[in-house]
Amino acid sequence: MNEPKPPRWAETFLRFLLSPRDRLTVTGDLLEEYRENIHPQRGQRGADRWYLSQVAGFAFRGNWLWAALLSGSFITRTALDWFVPPSDFYTRSFVSTWLAVAILLCAGFWAGRQSGLLRSGVLAGIATTLFSAVICAVGTGCLLAIRHDAPTLAAIQGSGGLAEVFTLPVMLVLPGTFLGAVGGLIGRIARRF
């Protein structure tokens, strides 16, 4: 008899998110719930969606702090650029860039140290930047809704425009992946010692 199975890649992804002591129990419990309760009620597609939502929940819980820090730094920088425009953006750019690098390295380090897997750092970098991009879009939209007078609109144009504010967080996925991998490697090495 062929038992229903969730997408293999999602199971693999989930294992990368978990510490070694939790891998067997969590994946086993989710698989049991998937087969015994969810699949009979929802069918293959519905059960797969349920499983993916569970995996996304684990990814969010493991990376929400890093995503909040990254998006908080970005939204703060955006608010400063819009509401207190500088004559020179160099110092703000320098600080915000290196702060983002540090946050993404830490996210990868934490994940790699927890799981002992380099791939966990990679996934932490991806998850952190994706969750952060969503938070940044909402936060930036709120800033714009709060204050959209002529001087603020001029400051927005002078700081790169709205397109930059909404696309830059998404563009961080590639460097976030790399920095998460570097942090994950360091975390994996630290775990061994």
C-alpha positions in Angstrom: 0.0 0.0 0.0 1.3 3.4 -1.0 1.0 5.8 2.0 0.5 9.5 1.2 3.7 11.6 1.5 4.2 15.3 1.7 6.6 16.9 -0.9 10.1 15.5 -0.4 11.8 18.8 -0.7 9.5 20.2 2.1 10.5 17.4 4.4 14.2 18.1 3.6 13.7 21.8 4.2 12.1 21.1 7.6 15.0 18.9 8.7 17.4 21.8 7.9 15.4 24.0 10.2 15.5 21.7 13.2 18.1 20.9 15.8 19.4 17.3 15.6 17.5 16.3 18.8 14.2 17.5 17.3 14.6 16.2 13.7 13.1 12.7 14.1 10.3 13.6 16.6 9.1 16.7 14.8 9.2 15.3 11.3 7.7 12.0 12.5 4.8 13.8 14.3 4.1 16.0 11.3 4.2 13.0 9.0 1.8 11.0 11.3 -0.6 14.0 11.5 -0.4 14.4 7.7 -1.2 10.7 7.0 -3.8 10.0 9.7 -5.8 13.2 9.9 -5.0 15.8 7.3 -4.7 13.8 4.1 -8.0 11.9 4.6 -9.8 15.2 5.3 -8.3 17.4 2.7 -6.8 15.2 0.0 -3.3 15.4 -1.5 -3.3 19.0 -2.5 -4.9 20.3 0.7 -2.6 18.1 2.8 0.5 19.3 1.0 -0.6 22.9 1.6 -1.0 22.1 5.3 2.4 20.6 5.4 4.0 23.5 3.7 2.3 25.9 6.1 3.8 23.9 9.0 7.2 24.1 7.5 6.8 27.9 6.9 5.8 28.2 10.5 9.0 26.6 11.6 11.0 28.8 9.3 9.2 31.9 10.6 9.7 30.9 14.3 13.4 30.3 13.7 14.0 33.5 11.9 11.4 36.1 13.1 13.9 37.8 15.4 16.5 38.3 12.6 13.8 39.4 10.2 12.5 41.9 12.7 16.0 43.3 13.3 16.7 43.5 9.6 13.4 45.2 8.7 13.6 47.4 11.7 17.0 48.7 10.7 15.7 49.2 7.1 12.5 51.0 8.1 14.5 53.2 10.6 16.9 54.1 7.8 14.0 54.9 5.5 12.3 57.1 8.1 15.5 59.0 8.7 16.1 59.5 5.0 12.5 60.7 4.5 11.9 62.8 7.6 15.4 64.0 8.4 17.2 64.1 5.0 21.0 64.3 5.2 23.2 66.3 2.9 25.3 63.2 2.4 24.0 59.7 2.5 27.4 58.0 2.9 27.4 57.6 6.7 23.9 56.2 6.8 24.6 53.9 3.9 27.8 52.6 5.5 26.1 52.0 8.9 22.9 50.4 7.5 24.9 48.2 5.1 27.2 46.8 7.7 24.3 46.4 10.2 22.4 44.3 7.6 25.6 42.2 7.0 26.0 41.6 10.7 22.3 40.6 11.1 22.4 38.1 8.2 25.7 36.6 9.4 24.2 36.2 12.9 21.1 34.6 11.4 23.2 32.1 9.5 25.5 31.5 12.5 22.6 30.8 14.8 21.0 28.4 12.4 24.2 26.6 11.6 25.1 26.3 15.3 21.7 25.0 16.2 21.4 22.4 13.5 25.1 21.6 12.8 24.3 22.0 9.1 25.7 24.6 6.6 22.5 24.5 4.6 20.6 25.7 7.7 22.6 28.9 7.5 21.7 29.3 3.8 18.0 28.8 4.5 18.2 31.2 7.5 19.6 33.9 5.1 16.9 33.3 2.6 14.1 33.2 5.2 15.3 36.2 7.0 15.5 38.4 3.9 12.1 37.2 2.6 10.2 37.7 5.9 12.0 41.0 6.3 11.0 42.1 2.8 7.3 41.6 3.7 7.7 43.5 6.9 9.6 46.3 5.2 6.8 46.7 2.5 4.2 47.0 5.2 6.3 49.3 7.4 7.3 51.6 4.5 3.6 51.7 3.4 2.7 52.8 6.9 5.4 55.5 6.8 4.1 56.8 3.5 0.5 56.8 4.8 1.5 58.7 7.9 3.4 61.4 6.1 3.1 62.2 2.5 3.3 66.0 2.3 5.3 67.8 -0.4 8.6 68.0 1.6 8.4 64.3 2.4 7.8 63.4 -1.2 10.7 65.5 -2.3 12.9 63.8 0.4 11.7 60.4 -0.9 12.8 61.3 -4.5 16.1 62.6 -3.2 16.9 59.4 -1.3 16.3 57.1 -4.3 12.6 57.1 -4.7 9.8 54.7 -3.8 10.9 52.0 -6.2 14.2 51.6 -4.4 12.5 51.4 -1.0 10.2 48.6 -2.1 12.6 46.6 -4.2 15.8 46.8 -2.2 14.6 44.4 0.6 13.7 41.8 -2.1 17.1 42.3 -3.8 18.8 41.3 -0.5 17.8 37.7 -1.0 20.9 36.8 -3.0 23.4 38.5 -0.6 21.4 37.2 2.3 21.8 33.7 1.0 25.6 34.1 0.7 25.9 35.8 4.2 23.7 33.1 5.7 25.9 30.5 4.2 29.0 32.1 5.7 27.4 32.5 9.1 26.1 28.9 8.8 29.6 27.6 8.1 31.0 29.5 11.1 28.1 28.2 13.3 28.7 24.7 12.2 32.4 24.9 13.0 31.5 26.5 16.4 29.1 23.7 17.2 32.0 21.1 16.8 34.0 23.0 19.4 
